Amino acid sequence: MPGVLDGIRVLDYGRFIAAPWCSAILADMGADVLRVEKREGGEDRWVQAVTETGEGGTFLQCNRNKRSLTLDSTTAEGAEITRKLVAQSDIVVANMPAAGMRASGLDYESLRAVKPDIILASATAFGEGGPYSDRIGFDGAGQVMSGAVYRQGLPGQPIRTVVPYADFGTALTMTIGVMMALYHRNRTGEGQHVEAALLPTAMMLSNAFLIERELTGVDKPRMGNRGTSVAPCDLYRSKDDGWVLLQVAGQPMFKRWCRLVGRVELFDDPRFADDDLRWRNGDVLNDVMARWCADRTKAEIEELLAGAKLPAAPLYSTQDVLDDPHVSAMGYLQRVPFPGAARDVPLIDTPFRMSATPGTIRRRAPLLGEHTDEVLSEIGYDGGEIAGLRSRSVV
């Protein structure tokens, strides 16, 4: 089945997550994505190694459906190859500071001089135009500077989220911007520069905390796994040492919970008249739920909560996720072979589904420089010229 982005070529100079996951989604949808790497490989290729050759788990996720070209773009011949690639491309994706973009000839003005309707999608830590624009930063910078980490963790210990949500969120917002830019180009013939950054993405995800602070003048305390605005809400331990999450919000749900735990009198207690009051008196409600769970197995708790139509979920280990029947039935993980991997790699499927033009994982992440000769031949280099470029360490 043809992809919705068939015929679109993307040059991917991204590293780690924000830019590579953006271009991976474009590749899932049919775009021809060329990952351009240093001759020794990008640093992100070797982080969290899971294969015999050293490729990491995040790399395998974020670089499926791509081809790999190695290139030293600082050489005159490398710069010429870059220009030829740009001339045949629709989108350039990168995540590096503005100075690095200019030095590599990847800034918007340089790209537009080669191909006037090019779309540049760039991701940085803090965005361009402010006092922090020249700083570098990973996902954690967005998390800790957004105000979110200040609000999460234990009373005496703020805790950063282990999942790099600012990175992946930036990838998704940048992908939306790229698709808007393609739509605009189809209507007008004009390219443009799409910018995304970790800090505003993290602020978007925690904006309610900022609104609450501005309008009320207070920050709620850090409360571990307990809810930020409702109760009962926590991870509760079962008698067989499992854990179950429950989140109760709104009057109908709270009434069902009161009946389930055998405490119907709580529904008419003025301390628990609405969500805000329940949160303020959450210790009482969470203690009731903790005691109720302590007398039951994890399976019993799940069954009873489901029967009462209360939003609950078991705490899964990573192996639990891999073994889950719903994950399997839905095809959320696609298992793809990779050279040197102990078994097929479970790659997350395209994170949205389209009935007419679904995303597909057509090929594994590329080995370093696996498609160099193929790509160079496509832009006019013959075998002898490619051998010369390789002997001169350009590729």
C-alpha positions in Angstrom: 0.0 0.0 0.0 1.5 3.4 -1.0 2.3 5.7 1.9 0.8 9.2 2.2 4.3 10.7 1.9 5.5 8.6 -1.0 7.8 10.7 -3.1 8.9 13.0 -0.3 12.6 12.9 0.5 13.9 13.8 3.9 17.5 14.5 4.9 17.9 13.6 8.6 20.8 15.2 10.4 19.1 14.5 13.8 20.7 12.8 16.8 19.2 11.1 19.8 15.4 11.6 19.9 13.7 14.9 19.0 14.7 15.1 15.3 15.1 11.3 14.6 11.7 10.4 16.0 10.1 13.2 13.9 11.8 11.8 10.7 11.0 8.2 11.7 7.2 9.1 11.7 7.7 10.7 8.3 9.4 7.5 7.2 6.6 5.3 8.6 4.2 7.3 6.4 6.3 6.6 3.2 8.9 9.3 3.1 12.4 8.3 1.9 14.5 9.4 4.9 18.3 9.5 4.5 20.1 9.6 7.8 23.4 11.5 7.3 26.0 10.5 9.8 29.7 11.1 10.6 32.0 8.4 9.2 32.4 7.0 12.7 28.6 7.2 13.3 26.5 9.6 15.3 26.8 9.5 19.1 23.2 8.4 19.5 23.8 5.2 17.6 25.9 3.7 20.4 23.9 4.7 23.5 22.2 1.9 25.5 23.8 -0.8 23.4 21.7 -3.9 22.8 23.3 -5.5 19.7 26.7 -7.2 19.1 27.7 -4.2 17.0 26.7 -1.6 19.7 23.5 -0.1 18.4 21.3 1.2 21.2 17.6 0.6 21.9 16.5 4.2 21.3 18.5 4.2 18.0 16.7 1.1 16.8 13.3 2.7 17.6 14.0 6.2 16.1 15.8 5.1 12.9 13.6 2.4 11.4 12.6 2.8 7.8 15.7 5.0 7.1 18.8 4.6 4.9 22.3 5.6 6.3 24.8 7.7 4.4 28.2 8.5 6.1 29.7 11.9 5.1 32.3 14.3 6.2 30.5 17.5 5.3 33.3 19.7 6.5 35.3 18.8 3.4 34.8 20.6 0.1 33.7 17.4 -1.6 31.4 16.6 1.4 29.8 20.1 1.2 29.2 19.5 -2.6 27.5 16.2 -1.8 25.3 18.0 0.8 24.2 20.5 -1.8 23.3 17.8 -4.3 21.3 16.0 -1.6 19.5 19.1 -0.6 18.7 19.9 -4.2 16.8 16.6 -4.5 15.1 16.8 -1.1 11.9 18.2 0.3 12.7 18.4 4.0 15.8 18.7 6.1 15.5 17.7 9.8 18.2 18.6 12.3 18.7 19.2 16.0 21.7 21.3 16.8 22.4 24.9 17.9 22.1 27.6 15.3 25.9 28.1 15.0 26.3 24.4 14.2 23.6 24.6 11.6 25.3 27.6 9.9 28.7 25.9 10.0 27.3 22.8 8.3 25.4 24.8 5.7 22.1 23.6 7.2 20.7 27.0 8.2 17.5 28.0 6.4 19.1 30.7 4.3 21.9 28.3 3.0 19.3 25.6 2.3 16.9 28.0 0.5 19.8 29.2 -1.7 20.1 25.6 -3.0 16.4 24.7 -3.1 14.0 27.7 -2.7 11.0 25.6 -1.5 12.9 23.5 1.0 11.4 22.9 4.4 13.8 23.0 7.4 12.7 21.4 10.6 15.0 22.1 13.5 14.9 21.2 17.2 16.8 22.9 19.9 16.8 22.8 23.7 15.4 26.4 24.3 14.4 27.9 21.0 16.0 30.6 18.9 16.0 34.3 19.8 16.4 34.3 23.6 19.3 34.5 26.1 19.5 30.7 26.4 19.5 30.0 22.6 23.2 29.1 22.5 22.9 26.6 25.3 22.7 22.9 24.7 20.5 20.6 26.6 18.9 17.2 26.6 15.4 16.1 27.6 16.1 16.7 31.3 16.7 20.4 30.8 13.2 20.8 29.4 11.7 18.8 32.3 13.4 20.6 35.1 13.0 24.1 33.7 9.3 23.7 32.9 8.2 23.6 36.5 7.0 20.0 36.3 9.8 18.4 38.2 9.4 21.0 41.0 5.9 19.5 41.4 6.7 15.8 41.2 8.5 13.4 43.4 8.7 13.0 47.2 8.3 15.9 49.7 12.0 16.3 50.2 13.1 15.0 46.8 12.1 16.2 43.3 12.2 13.4 40.8 12.7 13.7 37.1 10.7 11.4 34.9 12.8 8.6 33.5 10.8 8.6 30.2 12.2 11.4 28.0 8.8 13.0 27.4 10.2 16.4 26.4 12.2 14.9 23.6 9.5 12.7 22.2 6.9 15.5 22.7 9.2 17.8 20.7 9.4 15.2 18.0 5.7 15.1 17.7 5.1 18.8 17.7 7.8 19.2 15.0 6.1 16.5 13.0 2.9 18.4 13.1 4.7 21.5 12.0 6.4 19.7 9.1 3.0 18.4 7.9 1.6 21.9 8.1 4.5 23.3 6.2 4.0 20.6 3.5 0.4 21.5 3.2 1.3 25.2 2.9 3.9 24.4 0.2 1.4 22.4 -1.8 -0.9 25.4 -1.8 1.6 28.2 -2.3 4.9 26.6 -3.5 6.7 28.2 -0.6 9.0 26.4 1.9 9.6 27.6 5.4 11.5 26.9 8.7 9.7 24.9 11.3 11.2 25.2 14.8 10.5 23.1 17.9 12.3 23.1 21.3 12.4 21.0 24.4 11.5 23.8 26.9 8.2 25.0 25.3 7.2 21.4 24.7 7.7 20.6 28.4 5.9 23.8 29.3 3.0 22.8 27.1 2.6 19.5 28.9 2.7 21.1 32.3 0.9 24.4 31.4 -1.9 23.7 33.9 0.6 23.9 36.8 1.8 27.3 35.6 -1.8 28.5 35.2 -2.6 27.3 38.7 0.4 29.1 40.2 -0.3 32.3 38.4 -4.0 32.5 39.3 -3.9 31.1 42.9 -0.4 32.1 43.9 0.5 28.6 45.3 2.2 25.4 44.3 0.7 22.2 45.6 3.3 20.0 47.4 5.1 17.0 45.9 3.1 13.9 46.8 4.8 10.9 45.2 2.2 8.9 43.2 -0.8 10.6 44.6 -3.0 12.8 42.4 -2.3 16.4 41.8 -6.0 17.4 42.0 -8.2 14.4 42.8 -8.5 11.6 45.4 -8.5 8.8 46.0 -5.6 8.5 43.6 -2.4 6.6 44.1 -0.6 3.3 43.5 -1.9 0.8 46.0 -0.2 -2.4 47.1 -2.0 -5.7 47.1 -1.6 -8.5 49.6 0.5 -10.5 47.0 2.8 -7.5 46.5 1.4 -6.3 43.3 0.5 -2.6 42.6 -2.6 -1.1 41.1 -3.3 2.5 40.1 -6.7 4.1 40.8 -7.8 7.6 39.8 -11.2 8.8 41.0 -12.6 12.1 39.7 -16.2 13.5 39.8 -19.2 12.8 41.9 -20.6 9.7 40.1 -17.2 7.9 40.2 -16.7 8.8 43.8 -20.1 7.4 44.7 -19.3 4.1 43.0 -16.0 4.0 44.9 -17.7 4.6 48.2 -20.0 1.7 47.6 -17.2 -0.6 46.5 -15.1 -0.1 49.6 -18.2 -0.2 51.9 -17.9 3.4 53.0 -21.1 5.0 51.6 -21.2 7.5 54.5 -18.1 9.2 52.9 -20.2 10.4 50.0 -22.2 12.8 52.2 -19.2 13.9 54.3 -18.6 17.6 53.7 -14.8 17.0 53.6 -15.3 15.2 50.3 -18.0 17.2 48.6 -16.0 17.9 45.4 -12.7 17.0 43.8 -10.8 19.9 45.3 -12.0 19.0 48.8 -11.3 15.4 48.2 -7.7 16.3 47.2 -7.2 18.5 50.2 -8.4 15.6 52.4 -6.8 12.9 50.2 -4.8 11.3 53.0 -8.1 10.0 54.5 -9.4 8.6 51.2 -6.1 7.1 50.2 -5.7 5.4 53.5 -9.1 3.8 53.1 -8.2 2.5 49.7 -4.8 1.3 50.8 -6.4 -0.8 53.6 -9.0 -2.2 51.2 -6.3 -3.2 48.7 -4.0 -4.7 51.4 -6.6 -7.5 52.0 -6.9 -8.5 48.4 -4.8 -9.9 45.6 -3.8 -7.8 42.6 -6.2 -9.9 40.4 -9.1 -9.4 42.8 -8.5 -5.7 43.0 -8.4 -5.3 39.2 -11.6 -7.4 38.8 -13.5 -5.4 41.4 -12.5 -2.0 40.2 -13.4 -3.0 36.6 -16.7 -4.2 37.8 -17.4 -0.8 39.5 -16.3 1.0 36.3 -13.5 2.8 38.0 -10.4 3.9 36.0 -7.6 1.6 37.3 -4.6 -0.2 35.8 -2.0 -2.7 37.1 1.6 -1.6 37.5 3.5 -3.5 34.7 7.1 -4.5 34.6 8.7 -4.2 31.2 8.3 -7.9 30.7 4.6 -7.6 31.6 4.2 -5.1 28.7 6.0 -7.5 26.3 3.7 -10.3 27.3 0.4 -8.4 27.5 -2.4 -9.9 25.3 -3.9 -6.6 24.4 -0.5 -5.2 23.3 -0.2 -8.3 21.1 -3.7 -8.2 19.7 -3.4 -4.6 18.8 0.0 -5.0 17.2 1.5 -2.1 19.2 4.9 -3.7 19.1 6.2 -4.9 15.7 9.1 -7.4 16.0 11.8 -6.7 13.4 15.1 -8.6 13.0 18.4 -6.7 13.3 21.9 -8.1 12.7 23.6 -8.9 16.0 20.4 -8.7 18.1 19.7 -11.7 20.3 16.1 -11.8 19.0 13.7 -9.7 17.0 13.5 -6.1 18.1 10.0 -5.0 19.5 9.5 -1.6 17.8 6.6 0.5 18.7 4.2 0.8 15.8 3.4 4.2 14.2 1.8 6.1 17.2 -1.4 6.8 15.3 -3.5 4.8 12.9 -5.1 5.9 9.6 -7.6 3.8 7.8 -6.6 4.6 4.2 -2.9 5.3 4.5 -1.5 3.6 7.6 2.1 3.9 8.7 4.3 0.8 8.3 7.6 -0.4 9.5 9.1 -1.6 6.2 12.8 -2.0 7.2 15.0 -2.1 10.3 17.3 0.7 11.4 20.3 0.9 9.1 23.8 -0.2 9.8 26.4 2.6 9.7 26.8 3.7 6.1 24.8 0.8 4.8 23.3 2.8 1.9 26.2 5.2 1.1 27.0 3.8 -2.3 23.3 3.5 -3.1 22.5 7.1 -2.2 25.6 8.5 -4.0 24.7 6.7 -7.2 21.3 8.2 -7.0 22.8 11.7 -7.2 25.1 10.9 -10.0 28.3 9.4 -8.6 29.7 6.3 -10.4 31.6 3.4 -8.8 35.0 4.9 -9.4 34.0 8.3 -8.0 32.6 6.6 -4.9 35.7 4.6 -4.4 37.7 7.8 -4.6 35.5 9.6 -2.0 36.0 6.6 0.3 39.8 6.6 -0.1 39.8 10.3 0.7 37.7 9.7 3.8 34.9 11.9 2.6 32.4 9.0 3.0 
